Amino acid sequence: LVGFAKRQFIDPAQALKALADAGIQGPEKRMKLKDIAALNLTTPMHLYAVIKPLERRPELKSSLTPDDVEAQFAGQGIGRKTLPQLADELGLEMAIINARLKAIGIEAKPDAKMKAIGEAMGIEPIDLLKVILVEGFRP
């Protein structure tokens, strides 16, 4: 639970409290979500729904480096997101995203997922995100 909570930018203590307040029996910080779910005859997704409102993504710095992007977003499922989802989550304008992608020769459909966009160009999703977030970045 602790590792999952931290990856989702949720304070583990708050997650434990929210689960207990929701009537979830026996949540302990070292338990896996699937084990807590099995103990309560529910699903890990239900447990996540309980703690999801606690997510607090860190504010983006006004000036990011490629290393900053890697540290903050690697392993966060960027490849599964569409450009509008990223724009919404990151508070970015679609015009900026499209302009930065176009600068490296990418004109992506809005409903395309980052992984598909990257695969078409031979670029990893995290590197596409660097293009979007780091002005002038070229993979």
N, C-alpha and C positions, 0 to 999 in steps of 0.2 A: 504494500500500500504506500509506503514512504516513497519508494522510487517512482511509482506511477504518479503520485501526487506532485512530486517535484518536477517531473517531466511536463506535467500539465500546468505548472506554475500555480499550484495549490499548496497552501500551508498544510503539512501533514496533521498537525494538531487540530486545525479547523476541520479537516476531512474526517478525522475520527469523531469529533463532536457532532458534525452534521449527520454522519451515519448512525450514531447512537441516538440522536434526536429523532431520526426517521424510524426508529424502532428496529434497526439492524442489530442483531444479537452477535456479541463476541468479536467486534472488529478490534484487531490489534495491529499496531503499525508494521510489524514484520510479516503479517499474513499477506498472501496474494489475493487480489480481487476475486479470482475464480474460487478460491477456498472460502472466502467470506460469503460469496454468492451461494455456493453449495450448502454451507451451513444454514443459510436463511431461505433456501429453496427459491432462489431468484437467479437473475443473470448478472454477470459483470456489467453489462450495459445499463441495467437498472441502477446499480450502485454508482456508476459514473454519472448517470442523470441526477442523482442526489447531490453529488459533490461538484458537478460542472459549474453551477452558479458561483462557486468560490474561485474560479480561474481568474488570475490577474496577470495577463501578459505584461512583461516589462515594456515600458515606453521605448520606442525607437530613438536612438540618439540622432541628432540632426545630421551628423556626418559619420557614416559607417565605413569601415574598412572591410575587405574581403574576409579577413580573419574574424572580425566581429560577427559577420553574417554566419560564418561557419559555426562559431561558438554558440550563437543564439538559436540557430534554426536547424542544425544538422540533426537528423533522426526525429524530426517533428512531423513527418508525413507530408512534406511540401509537394511531393510528386502526385499526391492524390487530390490536390486542390486545383480549382480552375482559377483563371486570372481574376474574375470578379470576386471570388471567395478571398483571394489574397488581398485584393484592394480593400475589401471590407475589413478583414482582420487587421491589416496593417495601417489602415487609415490613409490609403494612397488614392490618387486620382487615376482612373483608367487611362486618361490621355497621357500621363507620364509613363505608365507601364508600357503602353503601346509604342510610345516614342522611343523609349530605351531599347525595347526589343527590335523595333524597326531599324535602329542604328546599327544593329549587328546582323541585319538581314532576315529578321523573323517577323512574319505577319501571321499571328495566330488567331484562330477562331476563339471567341470568348468562352465557349463551352468546353474547349479542349483542356485536358488536365496537364499540369506541368510536366509530368513524366512523358506523356505523348509528344508534347511540344519539343522537349529535350531530345527524345529518341529520334525524331525526324531530323534534327540538326546535329546529332552526335554529341549532345551536351547533357551533363548531369543536371537534375532539377535544382540542386543547391547552387550550381553555377549560373543557372538562369535567374535565380533569386538574387545573386550577386549583381548581375546585369541590371536588374530592376532597382536594387537598393543602393548600389555604389555607382555614383555618376562616373561615366567613362570606363567602367570595368569591361574588359574583353576576356572571354574564356580562352 
